[in-house]
Amino acid sequence: GAAFWQTISGEHGLDSNGVYNGTSELQLERMSVYFNEASGNKYVPRAVLVDLEPGTMDAVRAGPFGQLFRPDNFVFG
């Protein structure tokens, strides 16, 4: 799942914090399919990450795109 969001973020010109740094209007088209716009020109994934083990969620949060997600997007247990 984390690799998917890394790829989609790159295709839409987003850095690992969800800030748009793209160079093309095409990158902004259909942004709302995968992301919601937050304050400060930042985008967050339209996703809920679910797993039975909290360790998996910790690995995603500690990864290169862990800051992309809102804390309440993680469900485990």
N, C-alpha and C positions, 0 to 999 in steps of 0.2 A: 503494500500500500504506500509506503513512504517513497519508493522509487517512482510510482505513478505521479504523485504530487510534485516531485522534483521535476519530472519531465514536463508536466502540464504548466508548471510555473515558468519554466524556461521558455516554452512555446509562447506564452503570453507576456513575456518580458518582465516577470516579477523576480525580485531577489529573494533570498531565504527568509527575509522578514516580511514579505508580502508587499513591498514598495515597488511601484511600477517604474522601471528603468528602460522600457522598451524604446524602439526607434521607429515603429511603424503603426499607423492607424489600424492595420489589420490585426495587430495583437490585442487591441482593445475591443474589437468586434467579438461578440459572443462571450465576453469575459464573465457575464452573469450566469452562464451555464455551469461553471465550476466554482465561481467565487462571488462573495458578497463584498461590496465596498464598505469599508469602515472609515473612521475619521483619519485625517492626515494622508489622504490618497493611498491608503493601505488596503489591501485585499486579503480576505480570509477565506479558506476553503468552505464550501457548502458541503460539509461532511460530518459524520459522527463515526468515530473510531471505537470499535467494540472488541473486547477480548476477555477471556476468562482469567488471564493472568496479568497482574499489574506490571510485571517485568517487561512485557512486550510494549506496553504504553510508555514506560520509562525509556526504553530504547529509542522509540520514535521521538520523544521529547528531547532526548540528548543528541539526536542526529542533526545533520546539517540543516534540515528544514523543520526542526521541532518548534521553532518560534513562529512558524506560519500559522499554527492552529491555536484556537482559543482553548483555554484550560477546560472549559465545560464541554468541549467536543469529545473528550475522552470518557469512555464508560468501561469499567472493568469490575471483575469480582463475581 
